[in-house]
Amino acid sequence: MRSIYSAMIDRQYDAAGSPEAGYDWLRKLDANTKVYAANPTDLYLRVTRQEAAASAWNLQDVMLQIESQNAPYTPVIPESGAPMLVDGVAKIKNGPSSDAADAFLEFLFSEETQKDLSETYYQIPSIEMTETPAWLADLDLVEMDVDWDRIGQNESEWIGYWAENIKGKG
């Protein structure tokens, strides 16, 4: 949620020259928020019980719940785009076991492994694939244009402001 909220602040940052327009958007969201779930299990239960009609949520988690729990969810991607989060992996320069690290990276970024991660865990592939996974092709994802460097520099401050001044106040 930190990334989603930060992206919503950032997407309006340039026009406003500050995070204020994003904070205003979060205030409106807060005014329409029934409850902030304490943890993912609480969120799953609340949405499944239809205590809320919608939730901003990580796509991978939504897809896993649909598959593993037969959850009655329908992912909706905003036409304006959604923030695309990617997991990272790095090889430590001059680190130990350089050959093993290379072998692991080769395995991880193979099309076979990326296909398996996509089909089993709904991980968006990190490489160009011969064939786009069906679940992903059906979603027609549009990436939201955000400044990830600015988010990285300001996320803690922005989320702190949200937690202290916006959350639960609307």
OpenMM code with the backbone's topology and positions (N, CA, C; nanometers):
from openmm import Vec3, app, unit

residues = "MET ARG SER ILE TYR SER ALA MET ILE ASP ARG GLN TYR ASP ALA ALA GLY SER PRO GLU ALA GLY TYR ASP TRP LEU ARG LYS LEU ASP ALA ASN THR LYS VAL TYR ALA ALA ASN PRO THR ASP LEU TYR LEU ARG VAL THR ARG GLN GLU ALA ALA ALA SER ALA TRP ASN LEU GLN ASP VAL MET LEU GLN ILE GLU SER GLN ASN ALA PRO TYR THR PRO VAL ILE PRO GLU SER GLY ALA PRO MET LEU VAL ASP GLY VAL ALA LYS ILE LYS ASN GLY PRO SER SER ASP ALA ALA ASP ALA PHE LEU GLU PHE LEU PHE SER GLU GLU THR GLN LYS ASP LEU SER GLU THR TYR TYR GLN ILE PRO SER ILE GLU MET THR GLU THR PRO ALA TRP LEU ALA ASP LEU ASP LEU VAL GLU MET ASP VAL ASP TRP ASP ARG ILE GLY GLN ASN GLU SER GLU TRP ILE GLY TYR TRP ALA GLU ASN ILE LYS GLY LYS GLY".split()
positions = [
    Vec3(0.0818, -0.1189, 0.0000),
    Vec3(0.0000, 0.0000, 0.0000),
    Vec3(0.0866, 0.1259, 0.0000),
    Vec3(0.2043, 0.1150, 0.0620),
    Vec3(0.2948, 0.2304, 0.0632),
    Vec3(0.3269, 0.2739, -0.0793),
    Vec3(0.3532, 0.1773, -0.1651),
    Vec3(0.3873, 0.2093, -0.3038),
    Vec3(0.2678, 0.2660, -0.3787),
    Vec3(0.1499, 0.2100, -0.3547),
    Vec3(0.0302, 0.2604, -0.4218),
    Vec3(0.0021, 0.4041, -0.3772),
    Vec3(0.0029, 0.4279, -0.2473),
    Vec3(-0.0233, 0.5630, -0.1973),
    Vec3(0.0835, 0.6615, -0.2448),
    Vec3(0.2090, 0.6197, -0.2435),
    Vec3(0.3166, 0.7078, -0.2903),
    Vec3(0.3014, 0.7392, -0.4390),
    Vec3(0.2611, 0.6395, -0.5174),
    Vec3(0.2396, 0.6630, -0.6602),
    Vec3(0.1265, 0.7628, -0.6826),
    Vec3(0.0224, 0.7552, -0.6004),
    Vec3(-0.0892, 0.8480, -0.6149),
    Vec3(-0.0479, 0.9907, -0.5774),
    Vec3(0.0426, 1.0034, -0.4843),
    Vec3(0.0962, 1.1361, -0.4500),
    Vec3(0.1842, 1.1851, -0.5648),
    Vec3(0.2714, 1.0984, -0.6137),
    Vec3(0.3676, 1.1376, -0.7160),
    Vec3(0.3019, 1.1750, -0.8485),
    Vec3(0.1965, 1.1050, -0.8856),
    Vec3(0.1372, 1.1291, -1.0179),
    Vec3(0.0861, 1.2717, -1.0337),
    Vec3(0.0613, 1.3413, -0.9233),
    Vec3(0.0142, 1.4796, -0.9300),
    Vec3(0.1210, 1.5790, -0.8842),
    Vec3(0.2377, 1.5304, -0.8521),
    Vec3(0.3426, 1.6139, -0.7936),
    Vec3(0.3887, 1.7249, -0.8881),
    Vec3(0.4155, 1.6908, -1.0142),
    Vec3(0.4685, 1.7905, -1.1080),
    Vec3(0.3721, 1.9067, -1.1298),
    Vec3(0.2434, 1.8761, -1.1452),
    Vec3(0.1447, 1.9820, -1.1687),
    Vec3(0.1318, 2.0740, -1.0481),
    Vec3(0.1423, 2.0177, -0.9286),
    Vec3(0.1255, 2.0973, -0.8069),
    Vec3(0.2571, 2.1534, -0.7545),
    Vec3(0.3692, 2.0899, -0.7926),
    Vec3(0.4998, 2.1320, -0.7419),
    Vec3(0.5237, 2.0896, -0.5981),
    Vec3(0.4345, 2.0032, -0.5473),
    Vec3(0.4453, 1.9564, -0.4094),
    Vec3(0.3565, 1.8321, -0.3948),
    Vec3(0.3637, 1.7678, -0.2800),
    Vec3(0.2768, 1.6513, -0.2593),
    Vec3(0.1325, 1.6876, -0.2232),
    Vec3(0.0997, 1.8152, -0.2098),
    Vec3(-0.0324, 1.8556, -0.1603),
    Vec3(-0.1494, 1.8013, -0.2419),
    Vec3(-0.1409, 1.8044, -0.3744),
    Vec3(-0.2518, 1.7523, -0.4563),
    Vec3(-0.2696, 1.6026, -0.4320),
    Vec3(-0.1599, 1.5315, -0.4146),
    Vec3(-0.1683, 1.3894, -0.3818),
    Vec3(-0.2276, 1.3658, -0.2448),
    Vec3(-0.1907, 1.4508, -0.1493),
    Vec3(-0.2504, 1.4408, -0.0158),
    Vec3(-0.4010, 1.4662, -0.0233),
    Vec3(-0.4416, 1.5629, -0.1045),
    Vec3(-0.5848, 1.5902, -0.1206),
    Vec3(-0.6571, 1.4677, -0.1756),
    Vec3(-0.5932, 1.3992, -0.2741),
    Vec3(-0.6524, 1.2779, -0.3302),
    Vec3(-0.6667, 1.1720, -0.2207),
    Vec3(-0.5636, 1.1571, -0.1378),
    Vec3(-0.5687, 1.0583, -0.0293),
    Vec3(-0.6740, 1.0956, 0.0758),
    Vec3(-0.6961, 1.2249, 0.0975),
    Vec3(-0.8028, 1.2666, 0.1898),
    Vec3(-0.9393, 1.2216, 0.1374),
    Vec3(-0.9600, 1.2354, 0.0058),
    Vec3(-1.0861, 1.1915, -0.0544),
    Vec3(-1.0996, 1.0396, -0.0456),
    Vec3(-0.9903, 0.9696, -0.0665),
    Vec3(-0.9927, 0.8243, -0.0517),
    Vec3(-1.0253, 0.7874, 0.0923),
    Vec3(-0.9629, 0.8543, 0.1864),
    Vec3(-0.9882, 0.8269, 0.3280),
    Vec3(-1.1352, 0.8496, 0.3632),
    Vec3(-1.1940, 0.9543, 0.3078),
    Vec3(-1.3349, 0.9832, 0.3354),
    Vec3(-1.4261, 0.8718, 0.2842),
    Vec3(-1.3762, 0.7938, 0.1885),
    Vec3(-1.4547, 0.6841, 0.1320),
    Vec3(-1.4049, 0.5472, 0.1774),
    Vec3(-1.3216, 0.5451, 0.2797),
    Vec3(-1.2659, 0.4197, 0.3314),
    Vec3(-1.3398, 0.3811, 0.4587),
    Vec3(-1.3990, 0.2622, 0.4567),
    Vec3(-1.4732, 0.2146, 0.5734),
    Vec3(-1.3775, 0.1760, 0.6851),
    Vec3(-1.2742, 0.1003, 0.6512),
    Vec3(-1.1793, 0.0533, 0.7514),
    Vec3(-1.0473, 0.0213, 0.6823),
    Vec3(-0.9385, 0.0398, 0.7537),
    Vec3(-0.8071, -0.0009, 0.7059),
    Vec3(-0.7782, -0.1377, 0.7669),
    Vec3(-0.7662, -0.2377, 0.6824),
    Vec3(-0.7424, -0.3739, 0.7308),
    Vec3(-0.6083, -0.3797, 0.8025),
    Vec3(-0.6060, -0.4551, 0.9113),
    Vec3(-0.4860, -0.4658, 0.9933),
    Vec3(-0.3785, -0.5525, 0.9286),
    Vec3(-0.4200, -0.6450, 0.8435),
    Vec3(-0.3257, -0.7359, 0.7784),
    Vec3(-0.3935, -0.7968, 0.6562),
    Vec3(-0.3184, -0.8663, 0.5705),
    Vec3(-0.3790, -0.9222, 0.4489),
    Vec3(-0.4964, -1.0166, 0.4758),
    Vec3(-0.4875, -1.1003, 0.5781),
    Vec3(-0.5968, -1.1933, 0.6067),
    Vec3(-0.7250, -1.1174, 0.6401),
    Vec3(-0.7128, -1.0113, 0.7189),
    Vec3(-0.8275, -0.9276, 0.7522),
    Vec3(-0.8873, -0.8673, 0.6252),
    Vec3(-0.8016, -0.8194, 0.5356),
    Vec3(-0.8494, -0.7621, 0.4096),
    Vec3(-0.9230, -0.8674, 0.3282),
    Vec3(-0.8647, -0.9867, 0.3131),
    Vec3(-0.9288, -1.0933, 0.2351),
    Vec3(-1.0685, -1.1232, 0.2897),
    Vec3(-1.0777, -1.1358, 0.4222),
    Vec3(-1.2070, -1.1676, 0.4832),
    Vec3(-1.3088, -1.0571, 0.4610),
    Vec3(-1.2672, -0.9333, 0.4796),
    Vec3(-1.3595, -0.8213, 0.4633),
    Vec3(-1.4112, -0.8098, 0.3197),
    Vec3(-1.3226, -0.8253, 0.2225),
    Vec3(-1.3649, -0.8149, 0.0824),
    Vec3(-1.4526, -0.9344, 0.0452),
    Vec3(-1.4144, -1.0533, 0.0896),
    Vec3(-1.4931, -1.1726, 0.0589),
    Vec3(-1.6320, -1.1654, 0.1195),
    Vec3(-1.6436, -1.1077, 0.2390),
    Vec3(-1.7746, -1.0911, 0.3044),
    Vec3(-1.8549, -0.9756, 0.2450),
    Vec3(-1.7948, -0.9076, 0.1480),
    Vec3(-1.8557, -0.7937, 0.0803),
    Vec3(-1.8838, -0.6785, 0.1764),
    Vec3(-1.7947, -0.6617, 0.2736),
    Vec3(-1.8047, -0.5471, 0.3643),
    Vec3(-1.7621, -0.4188, 0.2934),
    Vec3(-1.6955, -0.4341, 0.1814),
    Vec3(-1.6544, -0.3200, 0.0996),
    Vec3(-1.6625, -0.3621, -0.0466),
    Vec3(-1.6976, -0.2684, -0.1315),
    Vec3(-1.7143, -0.3012, -0.2734),
    Vec3(-1.5823, -0.3029, -0.3491),
    Vec3(-1.4808, -0.2339, -0.2958),
    Vec3(-1.3551, -0.2218, -0.3687),
    Vec3(-1.2395, -0.2019, -0.2723),
    Vec3(-1.1206, -0.2333, -0.3202),
    Vec3(-0.9990, -0.2090, -0.2439),
    Vec3(-0.8841, -0.1900, -0.3404),
    Vec3(-0.7951, -0.0978, -0.3089),
    Vec3(-0.6692, -0.0865, -0.3826),
    Vec3(-0.5795, -0.1966, -0.3273),
    Vec3(-0.5184, -0.2747, -0.4177),
    Vec3(-0.4523, -0.3949, -0.3712),
    Vec3(-0.3477, -0.4398, -0.4715),
    Vec3(-0.2507, -0.5137, -0.4261),
    Vec3(-0.1442, -0.5688, -0.5090),
    Vec3(-0.2016, -0.6766, -0.6015),
    Vec3(-0.1777, -0.6624, -0.7327),
    Vec3(-0.2341, -0.7540, -0.8321),
    Vec3(-0.1931, -0.8986, -0.8069),
    Vec3(-0.0681, -0.9215, -0.7759),
    Vec3(-0.0213, -1.0579, -0.7537),
    Vec3(-0.1001, -1.1235, -0.6397),
    Vec3(-0.1229, -1.0501, -0.5314),
    Vec3(-0.1988, -1.1041, -0.4192),
    Vec3(-0.3440, -1.1336, -0.4582),
    Vec3(-0.4023, -1.0455, -0.5374),
    Vec3(-0.5395, -1.0671, -0.5834),
    Vec3(-0.5473, -1.1962, -0.6646),
    Vec3(-0.4559, -1.2114, -0.7581),
    Vec3(-0.4579, -1.3290, -0.8450),
    Vec3(-0.4341, -1.4573, -0.7646),
    Vec3(-0.3454, -1.4538, -0.6679),
    Vec3(-0.3207, -1.5719, -0.5843),
    Vec3(-0.4450, -1.6090, -0.5038),
    Vec3(-0.5171, -1.5099, -0.4518),
    Vec3(-0.6390, -1.5377, -0.3766),
    Vec3(-0.7479, -1.5968, -0.4668),
    Vec3(-0.7578, -1.5458, -0.5877),
    Vec3(-0.8556, -1.6000, -0.6827),
    Vec3(-0.8236, -1.7465, -0.7096),
    Vec3(-0.6967, -1.7751, -0.7355),
    Vec3(-0.6548, -1.9113, -0.7698),
    Vec3(-0.6587, -2.0059, -0.6498),
    Vec3(-0.5986, -1.9670, -0.5387),
    Vec3(-0.5832, -2.0600, -0.4261),
    Vec3(-0.7065, -2.0699, -0.3373),
    Vec3(-0.7850, -1.9628, -0.3289),
    Vec3(-0.9004, -1.9613, -0.2387),
    Vec3(-1.0343, -1.9503, -0.3117),
    Vec3(-1.0272, -1.9516, -0.4446),
    Vec3(-1.1480, -1.9333, -0.5244),
    Vec3(-1.2225, -1.8069, -0.4817),
    Vec3(-1.1453, -1.7043, -0.4501),
    Vec3(-1.2020, -1.5780, -0.4026),
    Vec3(-1.2830, -1.5096, -0.5137),
    Vec3(-1.3951, -1.4502, -0.4791),
    Vec3(-1.4832, -1.3878, -0.5784),
    Vec3(-1.4395, -1.2457, -0.6137),
    Vec3(-1.3144, -1.2305, -0.6525),
    Vec3(-1.2599, -1.0980, -0.6828),
    Vec3(-1.2477, -1.0803, -0.8334),
    Vec3(-1.2557, -0.9567, -0.8761),
    Vec3(-1.2335, -0.9208, -1.0156),
    Vec3(-1.1323, -0.8071, -1.0194),
    Vec3(-1.0119, -0.8338, -1.0700),
    Vec3(-0.9154, -0.7234, -1.0780),
    Vec3(-0.9586, -0.6224, -1.1839),
    Vec3(-0.9475, -0.4956, -1.1485),
    Vec3(-0.9810, -0.3872, -1.2399),
    Vec3(-0.8582, -0.2967, -1.2484),
    Vec3(-0.8092, -0.2782, -1.3684),
    Vec3(-0.6917, -0.1944, -1.3893),
    Vec3(-0.7396, -0.0577, -1.4380),
    Vec3(-0.7029, 0.0496, -1.3697),
    Vec3(-0.7453, 0.1828, -1.4141),
    Vec3(-0.6945, 0.2136, -1.5550),
    Vec3(-0.7778, 0.2769, -1.6348),
    Vec3(-0.7365, 0.3155, -1.7701),
    Vec3(-0.6151, 0.4073, -1.7661),
    Vec3(-0.6039, 0.4862, -1.6589),
    Vec3(-0.4907, 0.5790, -1.6467),
    Vec3(-0.3622, 0.5077, -1.6060),
    Vec3(-0.3733, 0.3803, -1.5723),
    Vec3(-0.2559, 0.3016, -1.5375),
    Vec3(-0.2471, 0.2709, -1.3898),
    Vec3(-0.1634, 0.1745, -1.3600),
    Vec3(-0.1393, 0.1319, -1.2226),
    Vec3(0.0117, 0.1284, -1.2003),
    Vec3(0.0557, 0.1562, -1.0777),
    Vec3(0.1995, 0.1468, -1.0515),
    Vec3(0.2454, 0.0023, -1.0665),
    Vec3(0.3527, -0.0177, -1.1398),
    Vec3(0.4072, -0.1517, -1.1620),
    Vec3(0.5281, -0.1706, -1.0721),
    Vec3(0.5139, -0.2599, -0.9779),
    Vec3(0.6226, -0.2883, -0.8851),
    Vec3(0.6973, -0.4115, -0.9329),
    Vec3(0.8277, -0.4044, -0.9276),
    Vec3(0.9082, -0.5192, -0.9675),
    Vec3(0.9966, -0.5612, -0.8513),
    Vec3(1.0156, -0.6909, -0.8405),
    Vec3(1.1063, -0.7433, -0.7399),
    Vec3(1.2470, -0.7362, -0.7979),
    Vec3(1.3450, -0.7192, -0.7121),
    Vec3(1.4816, -0.7066, -0.7590),
    Vec3(1.5701, -0.8197, -0.7125),
    Vec3(1.6744, -0.8402, -0.7872),
    Vec3(1.7782, -0.9359, -0.7512),
    Vec3(1.9096, -0.8753, -0.7995),
    Vec3(2.0147, -0.8965, -0.7247),
    Vec3(2.1430, -0.8383, -0.7628),
    Vec3(2.2557, -0.9354, -0.7304),
    Vec3(2.3586, -0.9254, -0.8088),
    Vec3(2.4809, -0.9994, -0.7824),
    Vec3(2.5767, -0.9016, -0.7157),
    Vec3(2.6335, -0.9417, -0.6042),
    Vec3(2.7237, -0.8543, -0.5304),
    Vec3(2.8585, -0.8497, -0.6015),
    Vec3(2.8991, -0.7281, -0.6375),
    Vec3(3.0268, -0.7103, -0.7059),
    Vec3(3.1397, -0.7607, -0.6161),
    Vec3(3.2231, -0.8440, -0.6738),
    Vec3(3.3367, -0.9044, -0.6036),
    Vec3(3.2932, -0.9883, -0.4830),
    Vec3(3.1684, -1.0328, -0.4852),
    Vec3(3.1178, -1.1146, -0.3751),
    Vec3(3.1648, -1.2585, -0.3857),
    Vec3(3.1377, -1.3360, -0.2836),
    Vec3(3.1782, -1.4763, -0.2848),
    Vec3(3.0940, -1.5574, -0.3839),
    Vec3(3.1465, -1.6658, -0.4307),
    Vec3(3.0743, -1.7606, -0.5178),
    Vec3(3.0178, -1.6939, -0.6419),
    Vec3(3.1006, -1.6189, -0.7099),
    Vec3(3.0578, -1.5457, -0.8285),
    Vec3(2.9993, -1.6384, -0.9349),
    Vec3(3.0612, -1.7545, -0.9553),
    Vec3(3.0104, -1.8477, -1.0566),
    Vec3(2.8722, -1.9008, -1.0183),
    Vec3(2.8514, -1.9289, -0.8899),
    Vec3(2.7209, -1.9769, -0.8433),
    Vec3(2.6158, -1.8672, -0.8591),
    Vec3(2.6549, -1.7432, -0.8320),
    Vec3(2.5618, -1.6312, -0.8493),
    Vec3(2.5230, -1.6184, -0.9963),
    Vec3(2.6199, -1.6311, -1.0857),
    Vec3(2.5899, -1.6253, -1.2296),
    Vec3(2.4948, -1.7373, -1.2703),
    Vec3(2.5185, -1.8568, -1.2170),
    Vec3(2.4322, -1.9709, -1.2499),
    Vec3(2.2903, -1.9473, -1.1993),
    Vec3(2.2781, -1.8913, -1.0785),
    Vec3(2.1457, -1.8626, -1.0239),
    Vec3(2.0734, -1.7587, -1.1091),
    Vec3(2.1432, -1.6519, -1.1474),
    Vec3(2.0805, -1.5485, -1.2299),
    Vec3(2.0385, -1.6050, -1.3653),
    Vec3(2.1216, -1.6906, -1.4219),
    Vec3(2.0873, -1.7542, -1.5499),
    Vec3(1.9602, -1.8377, -1.5344),
    Vec3(1.9523, -1.9127, -1.4244),
    Vec3(1.8326, -1.9928, -1.3955),
    Vec3(1.7104, -1.9023, -1.3744),
    Vec3(1.7264, -1.8006, -1.2905),
    Vec3(1.6151, -1.7134, -1.2556),
    Vec3(1.5578, -1.6418, -1.3772),
    Vec3(1.6448, -1.5986, -1.4675),
    Vec3(1.5992, -1.5211, -1.5827),
    Vec3(1.5801, -1.6055, -1.7077),
    Vec3(1.5762, -1.7368, -1.6908),
    Vec3(1.5445, -1.8226, -1.8050),
    Vec3(1.3957, -1.8120, -1.8343),
    Vec3(1.3584, -1.8327, -1.9578),
    Vec3(1.2164, -1.8242, -1.9937),
    Vec3(1.1361, -1.9318, -1.9200),
    Vec3(1.1947, -2.0486, -1.9006),
    Vec3(1.1240, -2.1566, -1.8299),
    Vec3(1.0901, -2.1166, -1.6864),
    Vec3(1.1876, -2.0590, -1.6144),
    Vec3(1.1633, -2.0171, -1.4761),
    Vec3(1.0654, -1.9014, -1.4707),
    Vec3(1.0806, -1.8040, -1.5593),
    Vec3(0.9890, -1.6900, -1.5618),
    Vec3(0.8466, -1.7350, -1.5926),
    Vec3(0.8327, -1.8317, -1.6813),
    Vec3(0.7003, -1.8851, -1.7134),
    Vec3(0.6407, -1.9535, -1.5902),
    Vec3(0.7218, -2.0344, -1.5211),
    Vec3(0.6742, -2.1043, -1.4022),
    Vec3(0.6331, -2.0044, -1.2929),
    Vec3(0.7151, -1.9018, -1.2683),
    Vec3(0.6822, -1.8010, -1.1678),
    Vec3(0.5534, -1.7273, -1.2043),
    Vec3(0.5363, -1.7010, -1.3317),
    Vec3(0.4170, -1.6304, -1.3775),
    Vec3(0.2920, -1.7165, -1.3619),
    Vec3(0.3018, -1.8424, -1.4021),
    Vec3(0.1851, -1.9298, -1.3969),
    Vec3(0.1507, -1.9753, -1.2554),
    Vec3(0.2518, -1.9911, -1.1706),
    Vec3(0.2296, -2.0423, -1.0355),
    Vec3(0.2031, -1.9310, -0.9344),
    Vec3(0.2765, -1.8198, -0.9476),
    Vec3(0.2700, -1.7137, -0.8465),
    Vec3(0.2238, -1.5797, -0.9020),
    Vec3(0.1829, -1.5763, -1.0278),
    Vec3(0.1351, -1.4543, -1.0926),
    Vec3(0.2392, -1.3426, -1.0890),
    Vec3(0.3620, -1.3819, -1.1004),
    Vec3(0.4723, -1.2866, -1.1074),
    Vec3(0.4775, -1.2334, -1.2501),
    Vec3(0.4810, -1.1024, -1.2670),
    Vec3(0.4943, -1.0449, -1.4006),
    Vec3(0.6356, -1.0763, -1.4492),
    Vec3(0.6505, -1.1376, -1.5675),
    Vec3(0.7835, -1.1764, -1.6152),
    Vec3(0.8794, -1.0572, -1.6239),
    Vec3(1.0048, -1.0845, -1.5911),
    Vec3(1.1091, -0.9822, -1.5926),
    Vec3(1.1838, -0.9782, -1.7247),
    Vec3(1.1517, -1.0692, -1.8138),
    Vec3(1.2192, -1.0770, -1.9428),
    Vec3(1.1139, -1.0782, -2.0533),
    Vec3(1.1583, -1.0563, -2.1752),
    Vec3(1.0712, -1.0677, -2.2909),
    Vec3(1.0374, -1.2158, -2.3066),
    Vec3(0.9094, -1.2472, -2.3119),
    Vec3(0.8652, -1.3868, -2.3215),
    Vec3(0.8198, -1.4180, -2.4640),
    Vec3(0.8398, -1.5425, -2.5052),
    Vec3(0.7910, -1.5870, -2.6352),
    Vec3(0.6400, -1.5741, -2.6408),
    Vec3(0.5763, -1.6100, -2.5279),
    Vec3(0.4306, -1.6043, -2.5183),
    Vec3(0.3915, -1.5393, -2.3856),
    Vec3(0.3074, -1.4375, -2.3918),
    Vec3(0.2594, -1.3712, -2.2702),
    Vec3(0.1657, -1.4649, -2.1952),
    Vec3(0.1843, -1.4777, -2.0637),
    Vec3(0.0920, -1.5624, -1.9867),
    Vec3(-0.0528, -1.5170, -2.0083),
    Vec3(-0.1442, -1.6130, -2.0226),
    Vec3(-0.2838, -1.5818, -2.0548),
    Vec3(-0.3464, -1.4869, -1.9539),
    Vec3(-0.3232, -1.5097, -1.8249),
    Vec3(-0.3846, -1.4247, -1.7223),
    Vec3(-0.3380, -1.2806, -1.7365),
    Vec3(-0.2139, -1.2623, -1.7789),
    Vec3(-0.1567, -1.1286, -1.7927),
    Vec3(-0.2076, -1.0614, -1.9200),
    Vec3(-0.2150, -1.1367, -2.0266),
    Vec3(-0.2638, -1.0813, -2.1537),
    Vec3(-0.4084, -1.0345, -2.1405),
    Vec3(-0.4875, -1.1060, -2.0626),
    Vec3(-0.6286, -1.0714, -2.0453),
    Vec3(-0.6497, -0.9413, -1.9680),
    Vec3(-0.5501, -0.8991, -1.8893),
    Vec3(-0.5662, -0.7805, -1.8044),
    Vec3(-0.5378, -0.6488, -1.8763),
    Vec3(-0.4631, -0.6530, -1.9847),
    Vec3(-0.4301, -0.5313, -2.0594),
    Vec3(-0.3744, -0.4235, -1.9659),
    Vec3(-0.2652, -0.4580, -1.8969),
    Vec3(-0.2045, -0.3661, -1.8005),
    Vec3(-0.1498, -0.2405, -1.8670),
    Vec3(-0.1705, -0.1290, -1.8018),
    Vec3(-0.1131, -0.0007, -1.8423),
    Vec3(-0.0322, 0.0485, -1.7229),
    Vec3(0.0937, 0.0799, -1.7474),
    Vec3(0.1793, 0.1263, -1.6386),
    Vec3(0.1586, 0.2752, -1.6128),
    Vec3(0.1362, 0.3080, -1.4860),
    Vec3(0.1235, 0.4476, -1.4456),
    Vec3(0.2612, 0.5134, -1.4550),
    Vec3(0.2644, 0.6317, -1.5082),
    Vec3(0.3899, 0.7059, -1.5197),
    Vec3(0.4186, 0.7750, -1.3869),
    Vec3(0.5147, 0.7246, -1.3141),
    Vec3(0.5548, 0.7836, -1.1866),
    Vec3(0.7070, 0.7972, -1.1831),
    Vec3(0.7538, 0.8836, -1.0999),
    Vec3(0.8969, 0.9063, -1.0817),
    Vec3(0.9436, 0.8229, -0.9620),
    Vec3(0.9921, 0.7016, -0.9897),
    Vec3(1.0311, 0.6116, -0.8816),
    Vec3(1.1482, 0.6655, -0.8007),
    Vec3(1.2348, 0.7464, -0.8624),
    Vec3(1.3443, 0.8076, -0.7856),
    Vec3(1.2884, 0.9044, -0.6810),
    Vec3(1.1921, 0.9872, -0.7228),
    Vec3(1.1305, 1.0815, -0.6289),
    Vec3(1.0563, 1.0050, -0.5190),
    Vec3(0.9862, 0.9008, -0.5574),
    Vec3(0.9161, 0.8198, -0.4573),
    Vec3(1.0164, 0.7615, -0.3588),
    Vec3(1.1273, 0.7077, -0.4095),
    Vec3(1.2286, 0.6503, -0.3214),
    Vec3(1.2834, 0.7513, -0.2217),
    Vec3(1.2967, 0.8765, -0.2649),
    Vec3(1.3496, 0.9812, -0.1782),
    Vec3(1.2459, 1.0323, -0.0773),
    Vec3(1.1168, 1.0194, -0.1094),
    Vec3(1.0130, 1.0824, -0.0278),
    Vec3(0.9119, 0.9881, 0.0362),
    Vec3(0.9172, 0.8604, 0.0033),
    Vec3(0.8133, 0.7684, 0.0489),
    Vec3(0.7933, 0.7710, 0.2007),
    Vec3(0.8992, 0.7641, 0.2761),
    Vec3(0.8844, 0.7617, 0.4226),
    Vec3(0.8161, 0.8890, 0.4728),
    Vec3(0.8578, 1.0033, 0.4201),
    Vec3(0.7964, 1.1303, 0.4621),
    Vec3(0.6486, 1.1347, 0.4225),
    Vec3(0.6196, 1.0979, 0.2980),
    Vec3(0.4820, 1.1029, 0.2494),
    Vec3(0.3913, 1.0088, 0.3279),
    Vec3(0.4379, 0.8873, 0.3514),
    Vec3(0.3552, 0.7907, 0.4238),
    Vec3(0.3413, 0.8322, 0.5701),
    Vec3(0.4461, 0.8897, 0.6260),
    Vec3(0.4367, 0.9422, 0.7623),
    Vec3(0.3325, 1.0514, 0.7719),
    Vec3(0.3310, 1.1414, 0.6724),
    Vec3(0.2315, 1.2480, 0.6706),
    Vec3(0.0913, 1.1891, 0.6592),
    Vec3(0.0753, 1.0928, 0.5686),
    Vec3(-0.0550, 1.0274, 0.5523),
    Vec3(-0.1006, 0.9650, 0.6852),
    Vec3(-0.0106, 0.8907, 0.7506),
    Vec3(-0.0459, 0.8209, 0.8749),
    Vec3(-0.0841, 0.9176, 0.9858),
    Vec3(-0.0163, 1.0307, 0.9940),
    Vec3(-0.0410, 1.1259, 1.1012),
    Vec3(-0.1544, 1.2233, 1.0730),
    Vec3(-0.1741, 1.2593, 0.9465),
    Vec3(-0.2657, 1.3687, 0.9146),
    Vec3(-0.3878, 1.3312, 0.8305),
    Vec3(-0.3877, 1.2125, 0.7695),
    Vec3(-0.4957, 1.1783, 0.6786),
    Vec3(-0.5693, 1.0507, 0.7211),
    Vec3(-0.4968, 0.9471, 0.7494),
    Vec3(-0.5556, 0.8149, 0.7780),
    Vec3(-0.6584, 0.8229, 0.8915),
    Vec3(-0.7799, 0.7783, 0.8584),
    Vec3(-0.8853, 0.7705, 0.9586),
    Vec3(-0.9460, 0.9023, 1.0006),
    Vec3(-0.9165, 1.0103, 0.9290),
    Vec3(-0.9662, 1.1413, 0.9681),
    Vec3(-1.0854, 1.1872, 0.8840),
    Vec3(-1.1157, 1.1145, 0.7747),
    Vec3(-1.2200, 1.1597, 0.6833),
    Vec3(-1.3526, 1.0978, 0.7094),
] * unit.nanometer
topology = app.Topology()
chain = topology.addChain("A")
for resn in residues:
    res = topology.addResidue(resn, chain)
    for name in ("N", "CA", "C"):
        topology.addAtom(name, app.Element.getBySymbol(name[0]), res)
